[in-house]
Amino acid sequence: MKSPLLSLPGAVPAEGVDEGVAAHYGDLFREQRALADGTGFVDLSHRGVLTVTGDDRLSWLHLLLTQHVSDLPVGQATEALVLSANGHIEHALYLVDDGTTVWAHVEPGSQEALIAYLESMKFFYRVEVADRTADTALVHLPAGSIAQAPASAVVRETPYGRDLFLPREELEAFAAESGPAAGILAHEALRVEQHRPRLGFETDHRTIPHELGWIGTAVHLQKGCYRGQETVARVQNLGKPPRRLVFLHLDGSEVHLPPNGAEIRLADDGPDGRKIGFVTTSVRHHELGPVALALVKRNVPVDARLLAEETAAAQETVVEP
């Protein structure tokens, strides 16, 4: 979905999975500071939106997702995952129930595969799943924002701000009243600062929830069975995940940021040393400078100096070894 807000002054289109919205509007650090101060908004209208309606919607989703949602209160935000049979992360959903409908936003372009899976699991449950991406735009208001949500919007309120499920035809009018706009790069910089994982960035084909700290926020350990639950329980009760998420402070003298997938090695071993992990997301933060999230092997010492390709990096623990 290409956003009409790309016509705003200074808008520079994002690339890759975030194509369709603005990367920034001409001043990345100003946009970050505005979001950190609780002003402005982020256009996330490229993200997939789906709904689940019907009397059995919560009890049915409870059987399929990693989160406890059978008694989800109206208006309470939550996160949930869909796992493979082996416990690997396939989908991440950001949910809220408005009393009649569960609304969820997901990674751009992932809604079709997710809906196909949900449709295959309907059986005799009284539920209807719909792709609402074409008529619903997601907008993010940062924590502390005093902007008013339109009456037509479904609001998902989190510690990091409010996600608005807004009728797509109202997006331009909302932007005119709620500026200044901030681009996806500012939103990503704050996400990295907050150590929040993102599907497709912090995950690969074998990522399990424990590696990213998604236990508790997106995975409930005291609920019934769901696909992949055996792996979750086994790692939780009997072992440790093979990798762990870390936060990296990168050498600020480097011009280029190490990209997603950049190999990480121990600094003492040099650039030809054994690979021990990879960069998942790297950003330039308005206060912290160049920083990143990365996945490293669990047994990497927490005080080890690292190299991200050729960039020196100091680590902070996100997931304990």
ABEGO torsion letter per residue (X at the ends): XBBAAAABBGBBBBBEAABGBBABAGBAAAAAAAAAAGBEBBBAAABBBBBBBEAAAAAAAAAABABBAAABBBGBBBBBBBBBAAGBBABBBBBBBAGABBBBBBBBGAAAAAAAAAAAAAEABBBBBBBAAAABBBBBBBBGBABBBBAABBBBBBAAEBBBBBBAAAAAAAAAAAOBBBBAAAAAAAAAAAGBBBBGAABBAABBAAAAGABGAABBAABBBBBGAAAAAAAAAABBBABBBBBBBBBAABABBBBBGBBBBBAAAEAABBBAEBBABBBBBAAAEBBBBBBBBAABBAABBBBBEABBBBBBBABBX
